[in-house]
Amino acid sequence: MPYRDMRDYLAALEQQNLLKRVTREVDHNWEVACLAKWMYQALPIEERFGLYFQNVKGSTIPVVTGALGASPKSVAIALQCEVHQINDKISNALRQPKKPKLVKVGACQEVVLTGNQARLDSLPIVTWTPGKDKGPYITTIVVTRDHDTGVPNMGVYRTMLRDPNSVVVYLAPGRHGFRNVKTWTDKGKNAPIAWVTATEPSIHLATVANLSYGKDEMEFAGGLKGEPIDLVRCKTVDLNVPAMAEIIIEGEIAPGDLDDEGPFGEFAGYMGHTGKSPVAKITAITHRKDPVFYGYTSQMPPSESTTIQSLMNAGVILQMMRDEIGDQAVHDVWIDLTYGGLLGHCVVAITPQFPGHGKRVGRTIAAITTLKRVTIVDTDIDIRDHTHVDWALNSRFSPQRDTVIIDDCYVPMLIDPSVRDVRGNVIQGSKMILDATLKIDSGPLSLPPKDLMMKAIDVWKDCGLPEFEIPKRAKLRLEKS
Ligand SMILES: Cc1cc2nc3c(=O)[nH]c(=O)nc-3n(C[C@H](O)[C@H](O)[C@H](O)COP(=O)(O)O)c2cc1C
């Protein structure tokens, strides 16, 4: 059964010990963020969990963070699959999107606050880099719509609390939310905008995938969920939002209304820039009777943000390479979670069909993404295991022959210090492709044959040695032994 809402998903996580409730009172101005940061800074990935703060100072609304992106396991539970099936799940959902269904009544509108009642200070909005961020930030799904085509878009854009009735939203040029808002404000009209917090996990995950402009993330989310998403019309703006969400904030951006935004701790690990960004006036807050507030933990990687951005975009790249570019030799794609998102390191497994195939795949991925480093390996390498990838790089890769540097490519990322000059201006960046596929038949591997190694496991147990799980890299190596 697909999860009906965030509550169903949180219950599933709790059952698997992947969500911890904090009952002690916490301050959303600093404690929530600092505790979440310790989870990512101190705990190994397999021990991370989501945090459910039940008792938030000055608020009756609990705060949840890290639940979606504690680890690949949390994302697999959100997508109702195993970790190794995440890419397939994403590819299938992109191939079979499901159009959303408009319903008349939505749980997210059990309570409707408009006019003077719609005050953002009624929500426990978190300060994510206490002592450094300009204020509390909403870090969740933002819904906009193209004025001319009517096609909606969902993305996550950091949104600064300005006062109880307005926010400043960082809509980076190039982002689809930016383009959509412009289609209204260029015509002198107010652009409708809405924030969705805590809804079906498939929707949260769909929104961080970089789909091409005009593709509706809600249809992708339906594909991930396995059934159409129920949407309900907003109360004060012309947008549709997930009916089962916990809280919806509705607003409007007036043409030319800008204000200072930032600094804000960014996912690359540095404080993000400050600048003028659009102001949105809040027109309504609607919510369930006993809502939960959700905010993504971002800032210093690894974080919830880098975990979900990496996993979702790896699946999108795999589907694009196979279905849209048409290269069936591309077997699997992984984006390194230690940095994450689309600025980092992507590892791709292929079955090379001709000399130079690895470089060609690397060049294509470098061209269609903002990724800086693309490493190509054979399918006998576990791309999720950096020790195995390093083995391939050490043994199958000759730097002069197998490196491609793509220079002078514009990486429009203000948050990346490697593409800024001393005055802080964005400068040309570069990318690197490392083709670590085998170029010759390297002969047998220096491991005993598989049958002997498997027989030796019984001997191992007889010796009373501690049991182990065979790592995937060892399984792949034994297949070739
Ligand atoms: C926690 C979090 C915060 C993010 N903040 C921003 C942001 O402030 N600005 C931005 O351009 N992208 C941000 N992103 C990345 C975008 O949401 C993501 O790339 C999304 O796919 C963009 O959607 P779009 O391509 O439809 O514009 C953030 C992602 C996460 C998970």
The ligand as a Gaussian input file, in Angstrom:
#p B3LYP/6-31G(d) Opt

LIG

0 1
 C       17.223000      21.394000       1.293000
 C       17.371000      21.875000      -0.105000
 C       17.526000      23.223000      -0.341000
 C       17.688000      23.714000      -1.631000
 N       17.803000      25.046000      -1.823000
 C       17.902000      25.541000      -3.052000
 C       17.938000      26.957000      -3.270000
 O       17.878000      27.759000      -2.345000
 N       18.039000      27.414000      -4.527000
 C       18.110000      26.561000      -5.593000
 O       18.203000      27.040000      -6.726000
 N       18.082000      25.211000      -5.436000
 C       17.966000      24.688000      -4.188000
 N       17.898000      23.332000      -3.996000
 C       18.006000      22.427000      -5.152000
 C       16.717000      22.379000      -5.958000
 O       15.591000      22.298000      -5.154000
 C       16.666000      21.179000      -6.872000
 O       17.785000      21.198000      -7.697000
 C       15.406000      21.137000      -7.709000
 O       15.422000      20.025000      -8.523000
 C       15.249000      22.353000      -8.552000
 O       14.042000      22.270000      -9.221000
 P       13.828000      22.928000     -10.645000
 O       14.852000      22.304000     -11.561000
 O       12.438000      22.546000     -10.977000
 O       14.015000      24.386000     -10.480000
 C       17.711000      22.811000      -2.718000
 C       17.520000      21.451000      -2.501000
 C       17.332000      20.982000      -1.207000
 C       17.094000      19.508000      -0.995000

